[in-house]
Amino acid sequence: MAYQPATGARDLLPVDVAQKHWIEDRLQQVFERWGYHRIITSTLERMDTLMAGGAIERTAVLQLQNFEDEELGLRPELTASIARTAVTRMAGTTYPQRLYYNANVFQRTREFRQNYQHELYQAGVELLGSSGVLADAEVLLLVADCLQALSLENWHLILGDAGITRSLLKAFPENLRQTVTSAIAHLDRITIDSLPLSDELIERARIILDLRGKPSDVFQKVSNLGLEESLEEVTKLKSLVELIKSRADLPLILDLSLIQTIDYYSGIVFEVVNSNDGQPRVLGRGGRYDELLGLYHPQKENIPGIGFSLFIEDLYQVLLFNGQLPQTTPASDWLIVPETPDANAAAFAYAAKLRQSNNLVRVEMDLGGRDTNAIRQYASDRSIGQIAWIKADGSPIIESLDRE
Ligand SMILES: N[C@@H](Cc1c[nH]c[nH+]1)C(=O)O
């Protein structure tokens, strides 16, 4: 019998890890340059934490059995966990708090798809304690810096606003609002056209569905929709667009039909979409959630927040397609070979000296059992730079190899 990983699970071999690090190291550097600090929360959460406020559905969570008094699940995302930590373990800290993470998440899917992975990786940030346009702009500019650090091209940012979209949907009767929302979220014109609504409301749904494009055009269309109660939000969104406009490499599509499945968003929402290989791929998403922290706060105090996650597997696919990722693990610089058993201690000492001389150098020991030719062959197969043949008195003979 061959032991296989669980369905939906995957092992990452050294080359996969090198490629994953290539992406994560670059993102981490950007996060730190913007003043963000890494947080690590538990992979396991109580179900009530994960689903607080109904933002995340139970069916999206992989649950654990055999815990009698607690219902536990594997986190499908990190924002809820960070919100919980921020208002409990980090209570009393000064704001703004800038936090970043790089972690695995587990997502359950009902439909079976080929190669579907339950365990995925996300890198992202949460900026807590600031509700203004500056915080929104910081997060969007940070997204752009992340993609620039990965030398990613052909991407755009789709920007919406959950508050404005909700106001637009208020005109629909409550019993049909969810159907309209889901039809808009899935760009499903057929459902919209067949709903038992007045011509005027069907027309409104069609207009909402088309509220995407150049920001100035979308704002123009919105102004005809009677959005008095969201005037402030529209003005805020306009000033945000104005603020980030100067960054030429941030291609922006305004989309007020953008609706996220995760339902904790209260302000701007956005997605990073890449269209490199013809097929649009969502590389990350985020938004503002000003009511989420209050759900976890002992006194229900609201603290605003905004953040995003980038999806490592999706970035990986695009970067691999572009040929940007390393194809091998780094080779050792040195192979240290004791020529005789009484040279073993001297060989370890020589290797230690080399490692001390430069903390980036990679030095590996030959572990015996091979003749000279086999050692040379091994070193050449592994693209090792130099062999040091060590004698019992510790003196080395150094042989340089051609690296391919
Ligand atoms: N956690 C969200 C993304 C996000 C981070 N912060 C705000 N939103 C997700 O996985 O979709």
The ligand as an SDF file (V2000), in Angstrom:
LIG
                    3D

 11 11  0  0  0  0  0  0  0  0999 V2000
   -9.2050   37.8270    4.5710 N   0  0  0  0  0  0  0  0  0  0  0  0
   -9.7850   38.2330    3.3160 C   0  0  0  0  0  0  0  0  0  0  0  0
   -8.9640   39.3090    2.6630 C   0  0  0  0  0  0  0  0  0  0  0  0
   -8.8390   40.4900    3.5510 C   0  0  0  0  0  0  0  0  0  0  0  0
   -7.8280   40.8270    4.3570 C   0  0  0  0  0  0  0  0  0  0  0  0
   -8.1900   41.9470    4.9890 N   0  0  0  0  0  0  0  0  0  0  0  0
   -9.3530   42.3070    4.5700 C   0  0  0  0  0  0  0  0  0  0  0  0
   -9.7850   41.4150    3.7110 N   0  0  0  0  0  0  0  0  0  0  0  0
   -9.8590   37.0300    2.3750 C   0  0  0  0  0  0  0  0  0  0  0  0
   -9.2470   36.0190    2.6230 O   0  0  0  0  0  0  0  0  0  0  0  0
  -10.5240   37.1220    1.3730 O   0  0  0  0  0  0  0  0  0  0  0  0
  1  2  1  0
  2  3  1  0
  2  9  1  0
  3  4  1  0
  4  5  2  0
  4  8  1  0
  5  6  1  0
  6  7  1  0
  7  8  2  0
  9 10  2  0
  9 11  1  0
M  CHG  1   8   1
M  END
$$$$
